[in-house]
Amino acid sequence: MVKYSKEKHKKKHHHHRHRDKKDSGHRSKSRSSRESRSSSQSTDQDEYCEKSRERISTGEKTMAQIENEREKLRLEKKKQRALVKTIETPQEKRLRRLAKKTEKERRRKSELGWGEEHMDMNNTNNPFGDDKLLENFVWVKKLERQGYTNLPVAQLNNITKQRVEENKSELEKLKRQRLERERQKEEMDKEKEFLQRLKEADYYREWEKQEDSFHFNQVKLRSNIRIFDGRAKPIDLLARYISEEDDKDLSVEIHEPSTYLNGLSIRDLEDLLADIRVYTELEIQSQRQYDKQYWFDITLITEDELQKLKKLQNNLLNDVGDRREGINQAVVTDVNETFKNKTHQQLEQLEERIKSKIEKEKEIDIGYWESLLVQLQAHMARARLKDRHQFNLRKKLRQIKDEQGIFAVPQQPSSSPLFPSTVVVQLKKEKDTNGNDDDDDNEEEQVETEQSQDNNEEETKCIKDYESGRYSPQLLTQADLNLEQYIDDELVDKDKLERQRQEVRKTGSIKPDVEDAFEKFARDMGSLTVDDTSINGVVPLDIQYLWSDKYRPRKPRFFNKVHTGYDWNQYNKKHYDTDNPPPKTVQGYKFNIFYPDLIDKTKTPSYNLTICEDNRDFGILKFHAGPPYEDIAFKIVSKEWDYSYKHGFRCQFQNGMFQLWFHFRKWKYRR
């Protein structure tokens, strides 16, 4: 038995060696045949290309000839394939059939709607672990419900294929929608970024404005400090003059602004020109009301004074400098006197005549007239400042009269008034002394006309009041009196003063009056902020007091505030931000009720809260103190109060003032 197995093993081994030799020989033959086949295939392809070119190059052919040629080509291809099959090796045959099978399977999968990423999957190689992946799944229950059980397989495959196509189109549609959403989101992000840049640009622009305003305010502050310390510079006085024009202060600046330049040296005038440039630049940058004409006139006058001092310093009055300017020293004094007593309108007319003379006449000294025109500009600036100063004086005088209630006295039917106004008398004196000044005469006549009109109106009003009987006492009823105004009796006031004196003798000090305490408290509370609003609406109460026959009921004074703010709960944090905050809500109240004249001061005022029946979100908070004060009520939001003193709760009665401060409780939810 063992011998038989050994012989069998030897035969098997010999058979394998013989097959290996045969396979090696067959491989060598197949290699040579493959080379010959490749060469033959290349020659066949060249012949095929030449034939196709010949066919294309031929002219028009009939359909029968075309069909014959196609048939010949098909037969030639078939022969070539058959020839290839005869000379191919078994291994090449297996590879060819496997490739054909793979291509067929790929076409079948593509017809079923498989994607390119799923083409390489099979029953053994797939991420789903499905050993029946290539088999069509048949949902029997669904087919029974839809009534497709009796349909043939081909029709079911068509239905499945159609459904797959619909799913693919739906996926493509969803993909396009997703891409569109991403594109829109990207555009929105770009728009938000652009708006954010604009917002930041506005913020920095506003910041620059605030910085310029800060520097301008610092300049004004330094100027005020120098003026207060008595070391004011000329620019400080000039800036204060222009700022006091629009100010409501009734203080009057007597001197003209050009007088501040008197006594300045060359260095001072140069520093003043530099200060004017800096001040005007800061005023323009801070976007304040910039008076261009005022600073232009001041600059002209300063440059003129500086030029005069430089000429005096260099001792060039009779030298080249005068010849360059075209004005001889003998004529300078006369020119200045000519310009000095002229009004602004007269100087403008003179300027027009000089310009026309320079343009039209030829045989004149151009240098003289041009230098004269330059000096004329400085005199015109002085005239404008003088007119401006006179206008400011008249305006301040009118404000002082309005403030002090000074009215003109009515005149008699004759031309002379009963009590001549000192202003009119002064103007008349100035008119007599300065009869040559036409502008002053016009101003005096205008003032006299205005005062005569005021006197006539006052006289007419007095006559009407006398005829209507208003000089007799008018009978007043109790309804015409203000019940909240009280007039202290002389004896009561004297007793109160004596009690205060005795208290000072005992304690060395006097307690502040409750009225003063309330006013001081109202000032300390300050004005309303952004988060505070006032509550002045009092709910009317129809109550008949038992002590009303003994004391006159009065309403107490009060000073109340409502505190509002943002409630940053989870919902508001999600839907709002600091740029777009949520609506403000009421977060607390501050009630300050004033009871200075309580009959029983040992009894503390009280309060109670009643929920409104028509709307339970609100309540009526009523304060009760006792005679002689009525109960007072306010409508507030009905929420739970926070009675913690750490959170601002206060309920006290001190110095005749009852204070009730509270905030609403904030609820915090925890998981």
Contacts in CASP RR format, 6 or more apart in sequence:
PFRMAT RR
TARGET T0000
AUTHOR 0000-0000-0000
METHOD contacts of the structure
MODEL  1
MVKYSKEKHKKKHHHHRHRDKKDSGHRSKSRSSRESRSSSQSTDQDEYCE
KSRERISTGEKTMAQIENEREKLRLEKKKQRALVKTIETPQEKRLRRLAK
KTEKERRRKSELGWGEEHMDMNNTNNPFGDDKLLENFVWVKKLERQGYTN
LPVAQLNNITKQRVEENKSELEKLKRQRLERERQKEEMDKEKEFLQRLKE
ADYYREWEKQEDSFHFNQVKLRSNIRIFDGRAKPIDLLARYISEEDDKDL
SVEIHEPSTYLNGLSIRDLEDLLADIRVYTELEIQSQRQYDKQYWFDITL
ITEDELQKLKKLQNNLLNDVGDRREGINQAVVTDVNETFKNKTHQQLEQL
EERIKSKIEKEKEIDIGYWESLLVQLQAHMARARLKDRHQFNLRKKLRQI
KDEQGIFAVPQQPSSSPLFPSTVVVQLKKEKDTNGNDDDDDNEEEQVETE
QSQDNNEEETKCIKDYESGRYSPQLLTQADLNLEQYIDDELVDKDKLERQ
RQEVRKTGSIKPDVEDAFEKFARDMGSLTVDDTSINGVVPLDIQYLWSDK
YRPRKPRFFNKVHTGYDWNQYNKKHYDTDNPPPKTVQGYKFNIFYPDLID
KTKTPSYNLTICEDNRDFGILKFHAGPPYEDIAFKIVSKEWDYSYKHGFR
CQFQNGMFQLWFHFRKWKYRR
26 89 0 8 1.000
27 89 0 8 1.000
30 89 0 8 1.000
30 92 0 8 1.000
33 87 0 8 1.000
34 87 0 8 1.000
34 89 0 8 1.000
37 84 0 8 1.000
37 87 0 8 1.000
41 80 0 8 1.000
41 84 0 8 1.000
44 80 0 8 1.000
48 76 0 8 1.000
55 69 0 8 1.000
85 93 0 8 1.000
88 96 0 8 1.000
105 134 0 8 1.000
106 119 0 8 1.000
109 115 0 8 1.000
109 118 0 8 1.000
109 119 0 8 1.000
110 119 0 8 1.000
111 161 0 8 1.000
112 160 0 8 1.000
112 161 0 8 1.000
112 164 0 8 1.000
113 161 0 8 1.000
113 164 0 8 1.000
113 165 0 8 1.000
113 168 0 8 1.000
121 127 0 8 1.000
121 133 0 8 1.000
122 133 0 8 1.000
122 134 0 8 1.000
123 130 0 8 1.000
123 131 0 8 1.000
123 132 0 8 1.000
123 133 0 8 1.000
123 134 0 8 1.000
124 131 0 8 1.000
126 133 0 8 1.000
136 157 0 8 1.000
136 160 0 8 1.000
138 156 0 8 1.000
140 149 0 8 1.000
143 149 0 8 1.000
143 156 0 8 1.000
148 156 0 8 1.000
148 159 0 8 1.000
151 159 0 8 1.000
209 286 0 8 1.000
209 287 0 8 1.000
212 282 0 8 1.000
212 285 0 8 1.000
212 286 0 8 1.000
212 287 0 8 1.000
213 286 0 8 1.000
213 287 0 8 1.000
213 288 0 8 1.000
215 282 0 8 1.000
215 285 0 8 1.000
215 286 0 8 1.000
216 282 0 8 1.000
216 283 0 8 1.000
216 285 0 8 1.000
216 286 0 8 1.000
216 288 0 8 1.000
219 278 0 8 1.000
219 279 0 8 1.000
219 282 0 8 1.000
220 239 0 8 1.000
220 243 0 8 1.000
223 232 0 8 1.000
223 233 0 8 1.000
223 235 0 8 1.000
223 236 0 8 1.000
223 239 0 8 1.000
223 240 0 8 1.000
224 236 0 8 1.000
224 240 0 8 1.000
226 232 0 8 1.000
226 233 0 8 1.000
226 236 0 8 1.000
227 236 0 8 1.000
227 237 0 8 1.000
227 240 0 8 1.000
233 271 0 8 1.000
233 272 0 8 1.000
233 275 0 8 1.000
234 260 0 8 1.000
234 261 0 8 1.000
234 264 0 8 1.000
234 268 0 8 1.000
234 272 0 8 1.000
234 275 0 8 1.000
235 272 0 8 1.000
235 275 0 8 1.000
235 276 0 8 1.000
235 279 0 8 1.000
237 257 0 8 1.000
237 260 0 8 1.000
238 257 0 8 1.000
238 260 0 8 1.000
238 276 0 8 1.000
238 298 0 8 1.000
239 279 0 8 1.000
241 253 0 8 1.000
241 257 0 8 1.000
242 257 0 8 1.000
242 291 0 8 1.000
242 294 0 8 1.000
244 251 0 8 1.000
244 253 0 8 1.000
245 392 0 8 1.000
246 289 0 8 1.000
250 396 0 8 1.000
250 399 0 8 1.000
250 400 0 8 1.000
250 403 0 8 1.000
252 393 0 8 1.000
252 396 0 8 1.000
252 397 0 8 1.000
253 392 0 8 1.000
256 385 0 8 1.000
256 386 0 8 1.000
256 389 0 8 1.000
257 294 0 8 1.000
257 298 0 8 1.000
257 385 0 8 1.000
257 389 0 8 1.000
258 298 0 8 1.000
258 301 0 8 1.000
258 382 0 8 1.000
258 385 0 8 1.000
258 386 0 8 1.000
261 269 0 8 1.000
261 272 0 8 1.000
261 301 0 8 1.000
261 302 0 8 1.000
261 305 0 8 1.000
264 272 0 8 1.000
264 305 0 8 1.000
265 309 0 8 1.000
266 306 0 8 1.000
266 309 0 8 1.000
266 310 0 8 1.000
266 313 0 8 1.000
269 302 0 8 1.000
269 305 0 8 1.000
269 306 0 8 1.000
269 309 0 8 1.000
270 306 0 8 1.000
272 302 0 8 1.000
273 299 0 8 1.000
273 302 0 8 1.000
273 303 0 8 1.000
273 306 0 8 1.000
276 295 0 8 1.000
276 298 0 8 1.000
276 299 0 8 1.000
276 302 0 8 1.000
279 295 0 8 1.000
280 290 0 8 1.000
280 295 0 8 1.000
283 290 0 8 1.000
284 290 0 8 1.000
293 384 0 8 1.000
294 385 0 8 1.000
294 388 0 8 1.000
296 381 0 8 1.000
297 381 0 8 1.000
297 382 0 8 1.000
297 384 0 8 1.000
297 385 0 8 1.000
298 381 0 8 1.000
298 385 0 8 1.000
300 377 0 8 1.000
300 378 0 8 1.000
300 381 0 8 1.000
301 378 0 8 1.000
301 381 0 8 1.000
301 382 0 8 1.000
301 385 0 8 1.000
303 378 0 8 1.000
304 375 0 8 1.000
304 378 0 8 1.000
311 317 0 8 1.000
311 321 0 8 1.000
316 322 0 8 1.000
317 329 0 8 1.000
318 329 0 8 1.000
322 328 0 8 1.000
322 329 0 8 1.000
325 367 0 8 1.000
325 371 0 8 1.000
326 365 0 8 1.000
326 367 0 8 1.000
326 368 0 8 1.000
326 371 0 8 1.000
327 335 0 8 1.000
327 368 0 8 1.000
327 371 0 8 1.000
327 372 0 8 1.000
335 372 0 8 1.000
335 375 0 8 1.000
336 375 0 8 1.000
339 347 0 8 1.000
339 375 0 8 1.000
339 376 0 8 1.000
339 379 0 8 1.000
340 379 0 8 1.000
342 350 0 8 1.000
342 379 0 8 1.000
342 383 0 8 1.000
343 383 0 8 1.000
343 387 0 8 1.000
343 438 0 8 1.000
343 439 0 8 1.000
344 380 0 8 1.000
344 383 0 8 1.000
344 384 0 8 1.000
344 387 0 8 1.000
347 376 0 8 1.000
347 379 0 8 1.000
347 380 0 8 1.000
347 383 0 8 1.000
348 380 0 8 1.000
350 376 0 8 1.000
351 373 0 8 1.000
351 376 0 8 1.000
351 380 0 8 1.000
354 369 0 8 1.000
354 372 0 8 1.000
354 373 0 8 1.000
354 376 0 8 1.000
355 373 0 8 1.000
357 364 0 8 1.000
357 369 0 8 1.000
358 364 0 8 1.000
358 366 0 8 1.000
358 369 0 8 1.000
358 370 0 8 1.000
358 373 0 8 1.000
390 443 0 8 1.000
400 406 0 8 1.000
401 407 0 8 1.000
407 454 0 8 1.000
407 458 0 8 1.000
408 421 0 8 1.000
408 451 0 8 1.000
408 454 0 8 1.000
408 455 0 8 1.000
408 458 0 8 1.000
409 417 0 8 1.000
409 418 0 8 1.000
409 419 0 8 1.000
409 421 0 8 1.000
409 455 0 8 1.000
409 458 0 8 1.000
410 417 0 8 1.000
410 418 0 8 1.000
410 455 0 8 1.000
410 456 0 8 1.000
410 458 0 8 1.000
410 459 0 8 1.000
410 462 0 8 1.000
411 417 0 8 1.000
411 418 0 8 1.000
411 452 0 8 1.000
411 455 0 8 1.000
411 456 0 8 1.000
411 459 0 8 1.000
412 418 0 8 1.000
417 455 0 8 1.000
421 451 0 8 1.000
423 447 0 8 1.000
423 451 0 8 1.000
424 447 0 8 1.000
424 448 0 8 1.000
424 451 0 8 1.000
427 444 0 8 1.000
427 447 0 8 1.000
427 448 0 8 1.000
428 444 0 8 1.000
430 440 0 8 1.000
430 444 0 8 1.000
431 440 0 8 1.000
431 441 0 8 1.000
431 444 0 8 1.000
434 440 0 8 1.000
435 441 0 8 1.000
465 471 0 8 1.000
483 552 0 8 1.000
483 554 0 8 1.000
484 554 0 8 1.000
484 555 0 8 1.000
488 496 0 8 1.000
500 510 0 8 1.000
503 510 0 8 1.000
503 511 0 8 1.000
504 510 0 8 1.000
512 520 0 8 1.000
512 655 0 8 1.000
514 594 0 8 1.000
514 596 0 8 1.000
514 655 0 8 1.000
514 656 0 8 1.000
514 657 0 8 1.000
515 596 0 8 1.000
517 655 0 8 1.000
517 656 0 8 1.000
517 657 0 8 1.000
518 557 0 8 1.000
518 559 0 8 1.000
518 594 0 8 1.000
518 596 0 8 1.000
518 657 0 8 1.000
521 559 0 8 1.000
521 592 0 8 1.000
521 657 0 8 1.000
522 559 0 8 1.000
525 559 0 8 1.000
525 561 0 8 1.000
525 592 0 8 1.000
528 534 0 8 1.000
528 561 0 8 1.000
531 563 0 8 1.000
531 564 0 8 1.000
531 565 0 8 1.000
531 584 0 8 1.000
532 561 0 8 1.000
532 562 0 8 1.000
532 563 0 8 1.000
532 564 0 8 1.000
533 561 0 8 1.000
533 562 0 8 1.000
533 564 0 8 1.000
534 560 0 8 1.000
534 561 0 8 1.000
534 562 0 8 1.000
535 560 0 8 1.000
535 561 0 8 1.000
535 562 0 8 1.000
535 589 0 8 1.000
535 634 0 8 1.000
535 636 0 8 1.000
536 560 0 8 1.000
537 634 0 8 1.000
537 635 0 8 1.000
538 555 0 8 1.000
538 632 0 8 1.000
538 633 0 8 1.000
538 634 0 8 1.000
539 620 0 8 1.000
539 633 0 8 1.000
539 634 0 8 1.000
539 635 0 8 1.000
541 622 0 8 1.000
541 630 0 8 1.000
541 631 0 8 1.000
541 632 0 8 1.000
541 633 0 8 1.000
543 630 0 8 1.000
543 631 0 8 1.000
545 553 0 8 1.000
545 627 0 8 1.000
545 630 0 8 1.000
547 626 0 8 1.000
547 627 0 8 1.000
547 628 0 8 1.000
550 627 0 8 1.000
551 599 0 8 1.000
551 627 0 8 1.000
551 628 0 8 1.000
552 628 0 8 1.000
553 627 0 8 1.000
553 628 0 8 1.000
553 629 0 8 1.000
553 630 0 8 1.000
554 628 0 8 1.000
554 629 0 8 1.000
554 630 0 8 1.000
555 629 0 8 1.000
555 630 0 8 1.000
555 632 0 8 1.000
556 593 0 8 1.000
556 594 0 8 1.000
556 595 0 8 1.000
556 623 0 8 1.000
556 625 0 8 1.000
556 629 0 8 1.000
556 630 0 8 1.000
556 632 0 8 1.000
557 593 0 8 1.000
557 594 0 8 1.000
558 591 0 8 1.000
558 592 0 8 1.000
558 593 0 8 1.000
558 594 0 8 1.000
558 632 0 8 1.000
559 592 0 8 1.000
559 594 0 8 1.000
560 589 0 8 1.000
560 590 0 8 1.000
560 591 0 8 1.000
560 592 0 8 1.000
560 634 0 8 1.000
561 589 0 8 1.000
561 590 0 8 1.000
562 586 0 8 1.000
562 588 0 8 1.000
562 589 0 8 1.000
562 590 0 8 1.000
563 586 0 8 1.000
563 587 0 8 1.000
563 588 0 8 1.000
563 589 0 8 1.000
563 590 0 8 1.000
563 663 0 8 1.000
564 584 0 8 1.000
564 585 0 8 1.000
564 586 0 8 1.000
564 587 0 8 1.000
565 584 0 8 1.000
565 585 0 8 1.000
565 587 0 8 1.000
566 572 0 8 1.000
566 581 0 8 1.000
566 582 0 8 1.000
566 584 0 8 1.000
566 585 0 8 1.000
567 582 0 8 1.000
567 585 0 8 1.000
567 587 0 8 1.000
567 666 0 8 1.000
568 582 0 8 1.000
572 582 0 8 1.000
575 582 0 8 1.000
576 582 0 8 1.000
586 636 0 8 1.000
586 637 0 8 1.000
586 639 0 8 1.000
586 664 0 8 1.000
587 663 0 8 1.000
587 664 0 8 1.000
588 662 0 8 1.000
588 663 0 8 1.000
588 664 0 8 1.000
589 621 0 8 1.000
589 636 0 8 1.000
589 660 0 8 1.000
589 661 0 8 1.000
589 662 0 8 1.000
590 659 0 8 1.000
590 660 0 8 1.000
590 661 0 8 1.000
591 621 0 8 1.000
591 623 0 8 1.000
591 634 0 8 1.000
591 658 0 8 1.000
591 659 0 8 1.000
591 660 0 8 1.000
591 661 0 8 1.000
592 657 0 8 1.000
592 658 0 8 1.000
592 659 0 8 1.000
593 605 0 8 1.000
593 623 0 8 1.000
593 625 0 8 1.000
593 632 0 8 1.000
593 657 0 8 1.000
593 658 0 8 1.000
593 659 0 8 1.000
593 660 0 8 1.000
594 656 0 8 1.000
594 657 0 8 1.000
595 605 0 8 1.000
595 625 0 8 1.000
595 629 0 8 1.000
595 653 0 8 1.000
595 656 0 8 1.000
595 657 0 8 1.000
595 658 0 8 1.000
596 656 0 8 1.000
597 628 0 8 1.000
597 629 0 8 1.000
598 625 0 8 1.000
598 626 0 8 1.000
598 627 0 8 1.000
598 628 0 8 1.000
598 629 0 8 1.000
598 656 0 8 1.000
599 626 0 8 1.000
599 627 0 8 1.000
599 628 0 8 1.000
600 626 0 8 1.000
600 627 0 8 1.000
601 656 0 8 1.000
603 625 0 8 1.000
603 626 0 8 1.000
604 653 0 8 1.000
604 658 0 8 1.000
605 623 0 8 1.000
605 624 0 8 1.000
605 625 0 8 1.000
605 626 0 8 1.000
605 653 0 8 1.000
605 658 0 8 1.000
606 623 0 8 1.000
606 624 0 8 1.000
606 625 0 8 1.000
607 621 0 8 1.000
607 622 0 8 1.000
607 623 0 8 1.000
607 624 0 8 1.000
607 660 0 8 1.000
608 621 0 8 1.000
608 622 0 8 1.000
608 624 0 8 1.000
609 619 0 8 1.000
609 620 0 8 1.000
609 621 0 8 1.000
609 622 0 8 1.000
609 636 0 8 1.000
609 638 0 8 1.000
610 619 0 8 1.000
610 620 0 8 1.000
610 622 0 8 1.000
611 618 0 8 1.000
611 619 0 8 1.000
611 638 0 8 1.000
612 618 0 8 1.000
612 619 0 8 1.000
612 620 0 8 1.000
612 635 0 8 1.000
612 638 0 8 1.000
616 638 0 8 1.000
617 637 0 8 1.000
617 638 0 8 1.000
618 635 0 8 1.000
618 636 0 8 1.000
618 637 0 8 1.000
618 638 0 8 1.000
619 635 0 8 1.000
619 636 0 8 1.000
619 637 0 8 1.000
619 638 0 8 1.000
620 633 0 8 1.000
620 634 0 8 1.000
620 635 0 8 1.000
620 636 0 8 1.000
621 633 0 8 1.000
621 634 0 8 1.000
621 635 0 8 1.000
621 636 0 8 1.000
622 631 0 8 1.000
622 632 0 8 1.000
622 633 0 8 1.000
623 631 0 8 1.000
623 632 0 8 1.000
623 633 0 8 1.000
623 658 0 8 1.000
623 660 0 8 1.000
624 631 0 8 1.000
625 631 0 8 1.000
625 658 0 8 1.000
637 664 0 8 1.000
639 664 0 8 1.000
639 665 0 8 1.000
640 664 0 8 1.000
640 665 0 8 1.000
641 649 0 8 1.000
641 662 0 8 1.000
641 663 0 8 1.000
641 664 0 8 1.000
641 665 0 8 1.000
642 648 0 8 1.000
642 649 0 8 1.000
642 662 0 8 1.000
642 663 0 8 1.000
642 664 0 8 1.000
642 665 0 8 1.000
642 666 0 8 1.000
643 649 0 8 1.000
643 662 0 8 1.000
647 663 0 8 1.000
648 661 0 8 1.000
648 662 0 8 1.000
648 663 0 8 1.000
649 661 0 8 1.000
649 662 0 8 1.000
649 663 0 8 1.000
650 659 0 8 1.000
650 660 0 8 1.000
650 661 0 8 1.000
650 662 0 8 1.000
651 659 0 8 1.000
651 660 0 8 1.000
651 661 0 8 1.000
651 662 0 8 1.000
652 658 0 8 1.000
652 659 0 8 1.000
653 659 0 8 1.000
END
